[in-house]
Amino acid sequence: MDILTNIPLLAALFGIIFAQLVKIPITYLVTGIVDWKLFTSTGGMPSSHSAAVTALTTAVAFETGLGSPLFAVSAIFAIIVMFDATGVRFQAGQQAIMINQMRVDFQVFVNQSKGWSQKKNEEKIEELKTLLGHKPSEVFMGALTGIVISIIIYVFIL
């Protein structure tokens, strides 16, 4: 099966898995809480999106060279993904924080004015996801993670 020998694909997938997995001990060191849900969540340190696209791009550079059109496509793809992670997705997360606060404030108002505390309405409302995007440092560390993963694969394994 050719897909099992596609090193750029495997490097990118490993970059995602490694970045998602390493979020758990990093969060534990910072907060003292082990949160296994981080493995499947978005946001956090390091960015798995950045790790994936930089692992892919670095592997493509090893396979085809820095002058190849495939490397150019991969590099631009990586830049767009990382820009989106720090821009649009990060801002969407910030908006979600504000909307969640507005919902809490509104709920307090309703509870005080109509006695909604007995209805437990707040349990029926799921909070908007606030960890959508990444801080620039998270994207940078994710990018570094991906590059290092591909370098290790090509220099030490292959």
MIGU-424120 format. One record per residue (C-alpha): residue in one letter; residue number from 1; x, y, z. Coordinates in Angstrom, 3 decimals. Layout:
a:NUM:X:Y:Z .
...
This chain:
m:1:0.000:0.000:0.000 .
d:2:1.561:3.225:-1.209 .
i:3:-0.172:5.303:1.433 .
l:4:1.870:3.594:4.154 .
t:5:5.095:4.718:2.472 .
n:6:3.968:8.321:1.948 .
i:7:6.371:9.922:4.419 .
p:8:5.028:13.517:4.088 .
l:9:1.533:12.275:4.918 .
l:10:2.771:10.170:7.826 .
a:11:4.898:13.050:9.156 .
a:12:1.877:15.390:9.074 .
l:13:-0.356:12.852:10.825 .
f:14:2.305:12.198:13.451 .
g:15:2.646:15.977:13.910 .
i:16:-1.073:16.235:14.691 .
i:17:-1.057:13.284:17.092 .
f:18:2.118:14.390:18.873 .
a:19:0.970:18.021:19.251 .
q:20:-2.447:16.952:20.566 .
l:21:-0.911:14.460:22.985 .
v:22:1.731:16.858:24.359 .
k:23:-1.002:19.384:25.265 .
i:24:-2.022:17.134:28.162 .
p:25:1.277:17.221:30.120 .
i:26:1.834:20.896:29.262 .
t:27:-1.574:21.768:30.698 .
y:28:-0.854:19.596:33.731 .
l:29:2.423:21.446:34.379 .
v:30:0.649:24.813:34.158 .
t:31:-2.620:24.033:35.958 .
g:32:-2.038:20.790:37.855 .
i:33:-5.062:19.274:36.077 .
v:34:-4.928:16.234:33.776 .
d:35:-7.499:16.853:31.047 .
w:36:-7.670:14.020:28.500 .
k:37:-10.286:15.943:26.480 .
l:38:-7.450:18.152:25.236 .
f:39:-6.392:15.326:22.919 .
t:40:-9.467:15.939:20.766 .
s:41:-9.963:19.669:21.331 .
t:42:-8.908:22.702:19.334 .
g:43:-6.630:25.466:20.559 .
g:44:-3.875:25.258:23.134 .
m:45:-0.102:24.808:23.127 .
p:46:1.254:23.708:20.695 .
s:47:-0.940:24.177:17.639 .
s:48:-1.527:20.799:16.007 .
h:49:-2.581:22.549:12.795 .
s:50:0.788:24.271:12.627 .
a:51:2.617:21.064:13.522 .
a:52:0.826:19.201:10.720 .
v:53:1.386:21.741:7.957 .
t:54:5.013:22.404:8.838 .
a:55:5.770:18.675:9.135 .
l:56:4.147:18.214:5.730 .
t:57:6.001:21.145:4.168 .
t:58:9.359:20.115:5.631 .
a:59:8.855:16.540:4.424 .
v:60:7.896:17.797:0.955 .
a:61:11.108:19.870:0.954 .
f:62:13.121:16.730:1.754 .
e:63:11.294:14.735:-0.943 .
t:64:11.128:17.256:-3.807 .
g:65:13.505:20.090:-2.922 .
l:66:12.927:23.730:-2.062 .
g:67:12.595:24.693:-5.737 .
s:68:9.728:22.346:-6.552 .
p:69:6.194:23.555:-7.310 .
l:70:4.895:21.020:-4.758 .
f:71:6.983:22.658:-2.025 .
a:72:5.637:26.075:-3.066 .
v:73:2.042:24.846:-2.804 .
s:74:2.716:23.213:0.563 .
a:75:4.489:26.298:1.946 .
i:76:1.664:28.658:0.931 .
f:77:-0.874:26.194:2.350 .
a:78:1.058:26.170:5.645 .
i:79:1.188:29.969:5.794 .
i:80:-2.558:30.247:5.185 .
v:81:-3.383:27.632:7.838 .
m:82:-1.138:29.281:10.445 .
f:83:-2.426:32.768:9.606 .
d:84:-5.992:31.501:9.985 .
a:85:-5.159:29.847:13.315 .
t:86:-3.915:33.125:14.786 .
g:87:-6.351:35.398:12.995 .
v:88:-9.880:34.364:12.176 .
r:89:-10.119:31.359:14.506 .
f:90:-8.490:33.194:17.431 .
q:91:-10.858:36.149:17.022 .
a:92:-13.843:33.787:16.816 .
g:93:-12.728:32.340:20.151 .
q:94:-12.504:35.823:21.658 .
q:95:-16.019:36.591:20.408 .
a:96:-17.255:33.333:21.942 .
i:97:-15.851:34.450:25.312 .
m:98:-17.804:37.694:25.102 .
i:99:-20.993:35.985:23.943 .
n:100:-20.740:33.463:26.784 .
q:101:-20.360:36.325:29.269 .
m:102:-23.384:38.072:27.751 .
r:103:-25.381:34.853:28.123 .
v:104:-24.375:34.593:31.795 .
d:105:-25.274:38.234:32.382 .
f:106:-28.609:37.780:30.647 .
q:107:-29.298:34.633:32.658 .
v:108:-28.635:36.500:35.902 .
f:109:-31.038:39.209:34.779 .
v:110:-33.752:36.700:33.919 .
n:111:-33.251:34.802:37.191 .
q:112:-33.549:37.975:39.203 .
s:113:-36.579:39.252:37.345 .
k:114:-38.667:36.129:36.767 .
g:115:-37.324:33.500:39.160 .
w:116:-35.837:31.298:36.457 .
s:117:-33.489:29.738:38.973 .
q:118:-36.054:26.980:39.587 .
k:119:-36.227:26.128:35.861 .
k:120:-32.476:25.286:35.614 .
n:121:-32.396:26.759:32.130 .
e:122:-28.621:27.245:32.294 .
e:123:-28.154:23.457:32.171 .
k:124:-29.908:23.328:28.795 .
i:125:-27.585:25.841:27.150 .
e:126:-24.190:24.593:25.994 .
e:127:-21.468:27.210:26.039 .
l:128:-19.898:28.303:22.784 .
k:129:-16.432:26.904:22.142 .
t:130:-13.892:29.540:23.183 .
l:131:-10.681:27.638:22.323 .
l:132:-10.979:27.858:18.544 .
g:133:-7.749:29.509:17.582 .
h:134:-4.217:29.998:18.745 .
k:135:-1.974:32.682:20.130 .
p:136:1.057:33.412:17.941 .
s:137:3.309:31.592:20.434 .
e:138:1.158:28.459:20.142 .
v:139:1.356:28.570:16.339 .
f:140:5.120:29.138:16.489 .
m:141:5.643:26.180:18.824 .
g:142:3.382:24.017:16.660 .
a:143:5.354:25.011:13.572 .
l:144:8.631:24.200:15.317 .
t:145:7.200:20.846:16.416 .
g:146:6.275:19.919:12.848 .
i:147:9.616:20.945:11.415 .
v:148:11.537:18.995:14.053 .
i:149:9.364:15.900:13.502 .
s:150:10.115:15.844:9.758 .
i:151:13.810:16.524:10.283 .
i:152:14.021:13.637:12.766 .
i:153:12.219:11.332:10.328 .
y:154:14.442:12.194:7.362 .
v:155:17.779:12.522:9.157 .
f:156:17.579:9.790:11.773 .
i:157:14.987:7.263:10.571 .
l:158:15.155:7.149:6.769 .
